[in-house]
Amino acid sequence: MLIKKILAATLAGGLMIAASAASAQTVGPQGEAATPSSSVALTDADIAALKDKGYKAALLWHTSSDFTNAVTAGATDEFARAGIAIVVKTDAQFDAARQRSDIETALAAKPNVILSLPLDPVTSAEAFRQAVKDGTKLVFLSNLPKDYKQGTDYASIVTDDLFQMGKQAADAMAKAIGGKGKVGYIFHDATYYVTNQRDQAFKTTIEKDYPDIKIVAEQGISDPARAEELANAMLLQHPDLDGIYVTWAEPADGVLSALRGSGNTKTKIVTLDLAEPVGLDMVKGGNVAALVADKAYELGRAMAAAGMKSLLGQETPAFVVAPALTVTKENVAQGWKDSLNRDAPQSVLDAAK
C-alpha cells in the first residue's frame, strides 16, 4: 500500500489484524485463518451463471494512487469476465464525510456489488447500512465497518499478507548481508495495523530464523520527514551497521540520504512498498538491496471474485490475503508490473539496463 496516503486517514476502531510468531501468518479480526487469494476463483459455470443478468458494480475508493489504480484494474478485468459493468467509481480523498456522500451517490445507481476501503469504521458502518438492507454484496479492502458481521453484512475482507511482507523483508536483509551482522530497525511508531504487522514480522523473523544477525538499534518513526535525522543519530551510535530495515519507502529515502551524506556505501537498506527514489538506488547497485511489495492487482481481482461468488449465493471466505513479492535489481521490471500492473518508472528501467 502507499503508506503515506494511508496514514492521512484515522482508522481508529477498524480492523485489527494480529500476526502470531507461532503461527507465522496474518490472521483476521476475530482470529480467522487467512485464505489465499488464489483460491477465490470463479469457474466457467460461475461466469456463465453471472452473464446477461444486468449486474452492476461500484468501486468506492479512499484515494487515487498507483495502488488504487492497480486494485481497480484487477477488479475491472475480473468483473468484465462476467459482463458486469462498473457504474460508479469514486475517490473520497481520505475524507470520511465525502466517502459517506460517495456511498449515497453510488446506491442511487443500484449496484449489486460494492468494493471499498472504509475510511472511518463508525461513519462507514452507518453509511453502508442502506447497502446491506438493499442486499448489495459488500467486499472491503483492509478495513471493516464497526460491528459488521461476515456473511450477514459483508462477503469478505481482502488485504495483504502482512506477515509475509515482513518475513520476506527479513529474508532479503539476511541475503544482502550474508546471513550475519548488525542491523538497525526503524519501525512505525503509531497504532496502524498494516505497518505494525509488517514491522513485527520482520523483527520476529530475524530473531527466530537468523541467530547470527543482531538488531542492535531500534528507532520508532511517526513523521517520515524526520527519517534522515533519526538515521544520522542511529549511525552516529552504530557506525558499523550492516543493514537497516525501514518501515516503508518514503522514510527509507531519508535513511538513504543519511547514508549518502556520510559516504556510507556498505550499509544495506530493505524496505516495503515501491517508490522511484529507492527503486532507482537499488538498480544502480546502491545501498537499497530489496523492496517488498503487495500484489495490488491481485487484491482487486480477489475482491471482485468474492463479490461475484456472493452474488451466486456461494460461501465466501471471511478473510483473504494476496501474496507479497520481493523486488530486486534482477526482477525490478516484472516485479513492478506484478505489484502495480504498470511499468516501473522510466528512470528505473533505464538504469536497470
Phi, psi and chi 1 to 4 in degrees:
 res  aa     phi    psi   chi1   chi2   chi3   chi4
   1 MET       -  158.3  -76.8 -165.8  176.5      -
   2 LEU   -87.1   93.6  -58.7  180.0      -      -
   3 ILE   -62.9  -35.1  -63.2  -62.0      -      -
   4 LYS   -55.0  -44.1  176.5 -177.2  177.7 -178.4
   5 LYS   -76.4  -36.7  -68.2 -175.7  177.4 -179.4
   6 ILE   -59.0  -39.2  -69.7  -72.1      -      -
   7 LEU   -70.7  -12.9  -65.7  177.2      -      -
   8 ALA   -71.5  -16.8      -      -      -      -
   9 ALA   -97.3  150.1      -      -      -      -
  10 THR   -99.2  112.4  -59.0      -      -      -
  11 LEU  -107.4   29.5  -58.7 -178.5      -      -
  12 ALA   -58.5  135.3      -      -      -      -
  13 GLY    84.5    1.6      -      -      -      -
  14 GLY   -86.6 -159.3      -      -      -      -
  15 LEU   -60.3  126.8  169.9   64.8      -      -
  16 MET  -116.0  120.7  -64.1  -57.9  -67.1      -
  17 ILE  -108.2  132.6  -61.9  175.5      -      -
  18 ALA  -112.8  136.9      -      -      -      -
  19 ALA  -110.8  127.5      -      -      -      -
  20 SER   -96.4  132.2  160.5      -      -      -
  21 ALA   -62.6  -32.2      -      -      -      -
  22 ALA   -71.0  -43.3      -      -      -      -
  23 SER   -86.6  -17.9   61.5      -      -      -
  24 ALA    51.8   49.2      -      -      -      -
  25 GLN  -155.0  161.4   65.1  178.4   -2.3      -
  26 THR   -80.2  135.0  -53.2      -      -      -
  27 VAL  -123.4  162.2  -62.9      -      -      -
  28 GLY   -82.8 -178.7      -      -      -      -
  29 PRO   -62.8  -27.1   20.3  -32.0      -      -
  30 GLN  -111.6   23.5  -54.8  -60.3  -34.8      -
  31 GLY    82.0   14.7      -      -      -      -
  32 GLU   -63.9  141.7  -58.1   96.2  -28.1      -
  33 ALA   -69.2  145.2      -      -      -      -
  34 ALA   -78.1  138.5      -      -      -      -
  35 THR  -102.5  125.5  -63.3      -      -      -
  36 PRO   -61.1  139.8  -19.2   31.0      -      -
  37 SER   -61.2  -28.1   61.7      -      -      -
  38 SER   -62.7  -23.0   58.7      -      -      -
  39 SER   -86.0   -7.1   69.4      -      -      -
  40 VAL   -94.4   90.4 -176.1      -      -      -
  41 ALA  -141.3  152.2      -      -      -      -
  42 LEU  -101.2  139.1  -61.3  168.4      -      -
  43 THR   -82.2  169.7   65.9      -      -      -
  44 ASP   -60.3  -36.8  -69.8  -17.9      -      -
  45 ALA   -65.8  -38.1      -      -      -      -
  46 ASP   -61.8  -47.0  -67.9  -24.2      -      -
  47 ILE   -59.5  -44.5  -65.7  -65.4      -      -
  48 ALA   -62.2  -36.9      -      -      -      -
  49 ALA   -70.6  -22.4      -      -      -      -
  50 LEU   -89.3  -25.2  -70.7  161.8      -      -
  51 LYS   -68.8  151.1  -77.9 -173.7  174.0  178.3
  52 ASP    61.3   25.3  -57.2  -39.7      -      -
  53 LYS  -101.3   -7.3  -63.1  -66.8 -166.9  -59.7
  54 GLY    75.9   20.4      -      -      -      -
  55 TYR   -66.6  146.7  -70.9  138.2      -      -
  56 LYS  -130.7  152.7  -61.5  178.0  -72.9 -172.9
  57 ALA  -129.9  155.0      -      -      -      -
  58 ALA  -130.0  140.1      -      -      -      -
  59 LEU  -115.7  109.6  -48.5 -177.5      -      -
  60 LEU  -112.3   92.4  -49.2 -176.7      -      -
  61 TRP   -94.5  164.6  -62.1  133.9      -      -
  62 HIS   -86.6  -23.8   48.5  -58.7      -      -
  63 THR  -162.0  175.9 -172.1      -      -      -
  64 SER  -113.4  133.0  -65.6      -      -      -
  65 SER  -170.0  172.2   64.9      -      -      -
  66 ASP   -57.8  -37.1  -75.4  -14.7      -      -
  67 PHE   -62.9  -53.4  172.5   79.2      -      -
  68 THR   -67.5  -30.9   52.0      -      -      -
  69 ASN   -62.1  -40.3  -71.2  -17.0      -      -
  70 ALA   -70.1  -40.1      -      -      -      -
  71 VAL   -61.9  -43.7  176.0      -      -      -
  72 THR   -60.0  -43.2  -65.7      -      -      -
  73 ALA   -61.7  -43.5      -      -      -      -
  74 GLY   -62.8  -42.8      -      -      -      -
  75 ALA   -68.1  -42.7      -      -      -      -
  76 THR   -60.4  -46.2  -60.3      -      -      -
  77 ASP   -64.0  -38.8  -70.6  -10.9      -      -
  78 GLU   -70.6  -43.9 -172.5   71.4   -1.6      -
  79 PHE   -61.7  -37.5  -80.2  132.6      -      -
  80 ALA   -61.7  -31.0      -      -      -      -
  81 ARG   -59.2  -30.8  -65.9  176.5   60.5 -145.5
  82 ALA  -104.3    8.6      -      -      -      -
  83 GLY    69.8   25.1      -      -      -      -
  84 ILE   -90.4  123.2  -65.9  178.4      -      -
  85 ALA   -84.3  139.3      -      -      -      -
  86 ILE   -91.4  111.4  -63.2  173.3      -      -
  87 VAL   -97.0  -17.6  -66.7      -      -      -
  88 VAL  -142.4  133.7  178.4      -      -      -
  89 LYS  -131.5  131.1  -66.3 -179.2 -172.5  176.2
  90 THR  -134.4  160.5   60.5      -      -      -
  91 ASP  -132.3  110.1  165.2   15.7      -      -
  92 ALA   -80.3   -6.6      -      -      -      -
  93 GLN    51.9   41.1  -60.9 -178.7    7.5      -
  94 PHE    55.7   34.1  -81.7  108.8      -      -
  95 ASP  -117.3  111.5 -176.6  -30.7      -      -
  96 ALA   -62.9  -36.4      -      -      -      -
  97 ALA   -66.7  -39.2      -      -      -      -
  98 ARG   -66.7  -38.3  178.7  165.7  179.1  163.7
  99 GLN   -63.0  -38.2 -174.5  173.9   65.9      -
 100 ARG   -60.6  -42.9  179.1  168.3 -175.8  164.5
 101 SER   -63.5  -39.2  176.0      -      -      -
 102 ASP   -60.1  -41.0  -70.5  -16.2      -      -
 103 ILE   -62.9  -44.6  -65.6  166.9      -      -
 104 GLU   -62.8  -41.4  -67.2  170.3   -5.9      -
 105 THR   -63.5  -43.3  -60.1      -      -      -
 106 ALA   -63.8  -40.5      -      -      -      -
 107 LEU   -63.8  -25.9  -70.3  178.3      -      -
 108 ALA   -65.1  -25.4      -      -      -      -
 109 ALA   -85.2   -3.0      -      -      -      -
 110 LYS    54.7   56.2  -60.0 -171.5  180.0  -55.6
 111 PRO   -72.0  149.3   29.1  -35.6      -      -
 112 ASN   -87.4  -23.8  -55.2   96.5      -      -
 113 VAL  -135.3  136.5 -178.5      -      -      -
 114 ILE  -124.4  130.1  -69.0  176.9      -      -
 115 LEU  -109.0  134.6  -48.6 -174.8      -      -
 116 SER  -162.9  154.8 -175.8      -      -      -
 117 LEU  -106.2  107.0 -173.6  152.7      -      -
 118 PRO   -67.9  124.9  -15.7   29.9      -      -
 119 LEU   -75.8  -48.2  -83.8  170.5      -      -
 120 ASP  -121.1  119.8  175.3   73.5      -      -
 121 PRO   -57.6  -37.9  -25.8   35.9      -      -
 122 VAL   -74.9  -51.0  175.1      -      -      -
 123 THR   -60.5  -44.6  -58.7      -      -      -
 124 SER   -70.5  -29.3   62.2      -      -      -
 125 ALA   -60.2  -42.0      -      -      -      -
 126 GLU   -73.3  -41.3 -175.3  177.0  -11.1      -
 127 ALA   -67.6  -35.2      -      -      -      -
 128 PHE   -85.0   -6.8  -81.8  111.7      -      -
 129 ARG   -60.1  -38.2 -173.8   53.4   63.3 -170.3
 130 GLN   -65.5  -36.6 -173.7   59.6   49.5      -
 131 ALA   -62.1  -40.9      -      -      -      -
 132 VAL   -61.1  -45.6  175.6      -      -      -
 133 LYS   -61.6  -34.9  -69.4  178.0 -178.9  177.5
 134 ASP   -75.4   -9.8  -68.7  -13.3      -      -
 135 GLY    84.1   12.6      -      -      -      -
 136 THR   -68.6  136.0  -53.6      -      -      -
 137 LYS   -82.5  123.8  -53.2  -56.1 -178.9 -176.6
 138 LEU  -107.9  131.4  -59.1  176.4      -      -
 139 VAL  -127.5  125.4 -179.0      -      -      -
 140 PHE  -106.7  144.6  -64.2  121.5      -      -
 141 LEU   -98.4  109.3  176.5   61.8      -      -
 142 SER    70.9  -34.5  -62.9      -      -      -
 143 ASN  -120.7  160.0 -154.1   29.5      -      -
 144 LEU  -133.4  130.3 -179.3   65.3      -      -
 145 PRO   -60.8  146.6  -24.7   35.5      -      -
 146 LYS   -59.5  130.5 -177.2  175.7  173.8   59.2
 147 ASP    67.6   14.0  -63.6  -31.0      -      -
 148 TYR   -76.6  143.7  -88.7   40.5      -      -
 149 LYS  -115.3  131.5  -60.8 -174.4 -176.9  -57.0
 150 GLN   -66.2  139.0 -168.0  -93.7  -20.8      -
 151 GLY    89.9  -23.4      -      -      -      -
 152 THR  -108.8  -50.0  -58.5      -      -      -
 153 ASP  -100.1  -28.8  -59.0  -43.5      -      -
 154 TYR  -148.4  162.4   66.7   96.7      -      -
 155 ALA   -86.9  -51.1      -      -      -      -
 156 SER  -157.0  158.4  -64.2      -      -      -
 157 ILE  -109.1  135.3  -59.8  167.7      -      -
 158 VAL  -122.0  133.6 -177.7      -      -      -
 159 THR  -152.2 -176.2 -166.4      -      -      -
 160 ASP   -76.4  156.9  -53.8  -33.5      -      -
 161 ASP   -81.4   86.5 -166.7  -24.9      -      -
 162 LEU   -64.3  -40.1  -55.9  171.5      -      -
 163 PHE   -63.5  -42.4 -171.2   92.9      -      -
 164 GLN   -64.8  -33.1  -83.7  -61.0  -46.0      -
 165 MET   -62.5  -46.3  -69.3 -174.6   75.7      -
 166 GLY   -66.1  -39.6      -      -      -      -
 167 LYS   -64.0  -45.1 -179.2 -174.6 -176.9  -57.0
 168 GLN   -63.5  -33.4  -72.1 -171.3   30.0      -
 169 ALA   -64.0  -40.8      -      -      -      -
 170 ALA   -65.4  -42.7      -      -      -      -
 171 ASP   -63.5  -40.0  -66.2  -21.2      -      -
 172 ALA   -66.7  -38.4      -      -      -      -
 173 MET   -63.0  -45.7  177.2   64.7   78.5      -
 174 ALA   -59.2  -42.7      -      -      -      -
 175 LYS   -64.9  -40.0 -177.9  177.1 -179.3  179.6
 176 ALA   -66.8  -30.9      -      -      -      -
 177 ILE  -109.9   15.1   65.4  174.7      -      -
 178 GLY    74.5   23.2      -      -      -      -
 179 GLY    78.3    6.1      -      -      -      -
 180 LYS  -154.7  153.7   60.3 -178.1  179.5 -179.8
 181 GLY   137.7 -169.3      -      -      -      -
 182 LYS  -112.8  134.5  -58.9  175.2 -178.1  178.3
 183 VAL  -130.5  153.8  -60.6      -      -      -
 184 GLY  -100.2  154.1      -      -      -      -
 185 TYR  -131.0  106.1  171.8   67.0      -      -
 186 ILE  -105.6  108.4  -62.6  179.2      -      -
 187 PHE  -110.1  164.1   61.3   93.4      -      -
 188 HIS   -81.1  116.4 -175.9 -148.4      -      -
 189 ASP   -92.0   67.8 -170.3   14.5      -      -
 190 ALA  -162.6  158.8      -      -      -      -
 191 THR   -86.3   95.4  -58.6      -      -      -
 192 TYR  -148.0  117.8 -177.2   59.7      -      -
 193 TYR   -62.9  -33.8   77.7   90.9      -      -
 194 VAL   -61.1  -56.9  169.1      -      -      -
 195 THR   -69.7  -38.6   48.5      -      -      -
 196 ASN   -59.3  -45.9  -63.5  161.0      -      -
 197 GLN   -68.8  -40.8  -64.6  -53.1  -49.5      -
 198 ARG   -65.4  -46.4  -58.8 -173.1  -37.1 -176.5
 199 ASP   -59.9  -47.9  -66.6  -14.1      -      -
 200 GLN   -64.4  -35.7 -171.3   57.0   46.2      -
 201 ALA   -64.7  -38.1      -      -      -      -
 202 PHE   -59.7  -51.6  172.0   86.7      -      -
 203 LYS   -62.5  -44.2 -173.6  176.8 -177.5 -177.6
 204 THR   -60.9  -43.1  -63.5      -      -      -
 205 THR   -66.7  -43.1  -58.0      -      -      -
 206 ILE   -59.1  -48.3  -69.8  -67.5      -      -
 207 GLU   -67.3  -33.7  -67.2  172.8  -13.2      -
 208 LYS   -86.4  -41.6  177.2  174.7  173.3  -73.5
 209 ASP  -102.7  -15.4  -65.3  -11.4      -      -
 210 TYR  -130.8   77.7  -61.8  104.0      -      -
 211 PRO   -63.2  -19.5   22.3  -33.6      -      -
 212 ASP   -91.7    3.0  -67.1  -31.2      -      -
 213 ILE  -110.6  127.0  -62.0  177.0      -      -
 214 LYS  -115.5  129.7  -54.8  -62.0 -179.4 -173.3
 215 ILE   -82.2  106.3  -62.9  175.0      -      -
 216 VAL  -101.8  -10.6  -62.2      -      -      -
 217 ALA  -145.4  131.4      -      -      -      -
 218 GLU  -127.4  137.6  -61.0 -172.5   22.0      -
 219 GLN  -146.2  123.8  177.7   62.8   61.2      -
 220 GLY   -82.4  150.2      -      -      -      -
 221 ILE  -138.4  135.1 -173.9  169.6      -      -
 222 SER  -116.6  -26.7   55.9      -      -      -
 223 ASP  -112.9  111.2  179.4    2.0      -      -
 224 PRO   -57.2  -25.7  -22.7   32.4      -      -
 225 ALA   -66.0  -17.4      -      -      -      -
 226 ARG   -94.1    5.9  -65.0 -166.7   61.0 -145.4
 227 ALA   -61.0  -44.1      -      -      -      -
 228 GLU   -62.8  -44.7 -176.1  172.0   -2.2      -
 229 GLU   -59.6  -46.9  169.7 -165.2  -15.5      -
 230 LEU   -66.7  -37.8  -64.0  175.3      -      -
 231 ALA   -66.5  -39.5      -      -      -      -
 232 ASN   -61.0  -41.0  -81.0  -34.5      -      -
 233 ALA   -65.5  -40.6      -      -      -      -
 234 MET   -64.3  -43.0  179.1 -179.9  -76.4      -
 235 LEU   -71.5  -27.6  -69.8  162.3      -      -
 236 LEU   -64.8  -39.8 -174.2   62.5      -      -
 237 GLN   -80.5  -29.8  -67.7 -174.2  -21.6      -
 238 HIS  -133.7   73.0  -57.2  -85.3      -      -
 239 PRO   -69.1  -11.7   24.7  -34.0      -      -
 240 ASP  -101.2   21.9   57.8  -15.3      -      -
 241 LEU   -62.3  135.2  -72.4  178.3      -      -
 242 ASP   -85.2  -27.0  -62.7  -71.9      -      -
 243 GLY  -157.7  160.2      -      -      -      -
 244 ILE  -136.2  125.6  -60.6  176.0      -      -
 245 TYR   -88.8  134.1  164.6   84.6      -      -
 246 VAL  -126.1  134.7 -168.4      -      -      -
 247 THR   -57.3  -35.0 -177.7      -      -      -
 248 TRP  -157.9  177.4   77.5   89.5      -      -
 249 ALA   -68.2  -35.4      -      -      -      -
 250 GLU   -64.4  -53.0 -175.0 -174.0    6.1      -
 251 PRO   -63.7  -26.9   17.2  -28.2      -      -
 252 ALA   -61.3  -32.6      -      -      -      -
 253 ASP   -64.9  -36.4 -168.8   30.4      -      -
 254 GLY   -67.1  -39.7      -      -      -      -
 255 VAL   -63.5  -40.0  175.1      -      -      -
 256 LEU   -61.3  -40.4 -179.8   58.5      -      -
 257 SER   -62.4  -39.8  -65.9      -      -      -
 258 ALA   -62.9  -42.6      -      -      -      -
 259 LEU   -65.4  -42.8  -68.0  172.6      -      -
 260 ARG   -64.1  -39.9  -73.4  173.2  173.2  168.4
 261 GLY   -62.5  -29.1      -      -      -      -
 262 SER   -98.0    5.6   62.1      -      -      -
 263 GLY    70.3   21.9      -      -      -      -
 264 ASN   -85.3  111.3 -177.3  -31.7      -      -
 265 THR  -106.8    1.0   58.3      -      -      -
 266 LYS   -91.3  -45.1  173.0 -162.6  171.9 -172.6
 267 THR   -68.1  125.3  -56.0      -      -      -
 268 LYS   -92.9  144.9  -63.1  -59.7 -179.2 -176.9
 269 ILE  -112.2  135.2  -66.7  173.0      -      -
 270 VAL  -125.6  132.7  172.9      -      -      -
 271 THR  -142.3  178.9 -169.0      -      -      -
 272 LEU  -117.8  143.8  -55.1  176.3      -      -
 273 ASP    84.2  156.4  -55.3  -35.4      -      -
 274 LEU   -98.6  137.4  -57.9  178.3      -      -
 275 ALA  -155.1  148.2      -      -      -      -
 276 GLU   -61.9  -46.3 -175.6  172.2    1.9      -
 277 PRO   -60.2  -46.4  -23.7   35.1      -      -
 278 VAL   -73.5  -32.9  -72.7      -      -      -
 279 GLY   -64.5  -40.0      -      -      -      -
 280 LEU   -65.5  -43.3 -173.2   57.7      -      -
 281 ASP   -61.0  -40.6 -179.3   81.3      -      -
 282 MET   -61.4  -48.4  178.9  178.6   71.3      -
 283 VAL   -72.7  -19.0  -62.4      -      -      -
 284 LYS   -85.3    2.3  -72.9 -177.3  173.4 -179.2
 285 GLY    77.0   30.1      -      -      -      -
 286 GLY   -85.7 -148.8      -      -      -      -
 287 ASN   -71.4  -30.9  -62.8   88.2      -      -
 288 VAL   -73.4  121.2  177.8      -      -      -
 289 ALA   -94.4  -35.9      -      -      -      -
 290 ALA  -162.5  153.7      -      -      -      -
 291 LEU  -124.1  134.4  -50.9  172.5      -      -
 292 VAL  -110.4  130.7  177.8      -      -      -
 293 ALA  -132.1  167.8      -      -      -      -
 294 ASP   -93.7  172.4   56.6   18.0      -      -
 295 LYS  -104.4   87.1  -70.9 -167.6  173.9 -176.6
 296 ALA   -64.8  -39.7      -      -      -      -
 297 TYR   -59.5  -41.3 -179.5   88.1      -      -
 298 GLU   -67.6  -33.2  172.5   63.1    7.0      -
 299 LEU   -57.2  -47.2  -73.6  170.9      -      -
 300 GLY   -65.2  -42.6      -      -      -      -
 301 ARG   -60.4  -45.1 -174.9 -150.3   64.6   79.2
 302 ALA   -66.9  -37.2      -      -      -      -
 303 MET   -61.6  -47.1  -69.3 -179.0   76.8      -
 304 ALA   -63.5  -41.8      -      -      -      -
 305 ALA   -62.5  -41.8      -      -      -      -
 306 ALA   -63.5  -41.4      -      -      -      -
 307 GLY   -62.7  -40.7      -      -      -      -
 308 MET   -72.4  -35.6  -71.1 -171.0  -72.7      -
 309 LYS   -62.7  -37.7  -72.5  175.3   78.5   69.4
 310 SER   -66.2  -38.1 -174.5      -      -      -
 311 LEU   -59.3  -34.1  -85.3  177.6      -      -
 312 LEU   -81.1   -1.6  -69.0  168.1      -      -
 313 GLY    79.4   13.7      -      -      -      -
 314 GLN   -84.3  152.7  -62.3  179.0    9.9      -
 315 GLU   -68.1  137.1 -174.1  175.0  -10.4      -
 316 THR  -118.6  144.6   52.0      -      -      -
 317 PRO   -67.0  142.9   21.3  -29.3      -      -
 318 ALA   -67.6  -35.3      -      -      -      -
 319 PHE  -140.6  116.9 -176.7   65.5      -      -
 320 VAL  -120.8  136.8  179.1      -      -      -
 321 VAL  -124.0  137.9  -65.0      -      -      -
 322 ALA   -92.5  150.1      -      -      -      -
 323 PRO   -71.5  160.5   23.6  -32.0      -      -
 324 ALA   -98.8  161.0      -      -      -      -
 325 LEU  -143.2  147.8   71.3  156.0      -      -
 326 THR   -98.8  125.1  -60.0      -      -      -
 327 VAL  -107.0  126.6  178.9      -      -      -
 328 THR  -127.1 -179.6   63.1      -      -      -
 329 LYS   -57.4  -36.8  178.4  179.5 -179.8  178.9
 330 GLU   -70.0  -30.9  -71.6   68.1   33.4      -
 331 ASN  -121.8   22.4   72.6  -21.3      -      -
 332 VAL   -61.0  -40.9   65.8      -      -      -
 333 ALA   -65.3  -48.3      -      -      -      -
 334 GLN   -70.2  -37.3 -171.0   60.4   48.0      -
 335 GLY   -62.2  -43.2      -      -      -      -
 336 TRP   -62.1  -42.6 -137.2  -80.3      -      -
 337 LYS   -64.8  -44.1 -165.1   81.6  170.2  175.9
 338 ASP   -65.3  -34.6  -71.7  -14.4      -      -
 339 SER   -79.4  -55.3  173.9      -      -      -
 340 LEU  -108.2    1.0  -65.4  176.6      -      -
 341 ASN    57.8   35.0 -167.2   47.6      -      -
 342 ARG  -150.7  162.0   54.1  156.7  -72.5 -168.8
 343 ASP   -69.4  151.8  -69.4  -26.3      -      -
 344 ALA   -63.6  156.4      -      -      -      -
 345 PRO   -51.7  145.1  -25.8   35.1      -      -
 346 GLN   -58.2  -35.4 -165.6   60.2   47.6      -
 347 SER   -61.9  -37.8   63.5      -      -      -
 348 VAL   -70.3  -42.8  172.8      -      -      -
 349 LEU   -64.9  -40.9  -66.5  174.8      -      -
 350 ASP   -64.5  -41.9  -70.2  -16.2      -      -
 351 ALA   -71.0  -23.8      -      -      -      -
 352 ALA   -80.4  -11.9      -      -      -      -
 353 LYS   -68.2      -  -68.1  177.1 -178.6  177.2
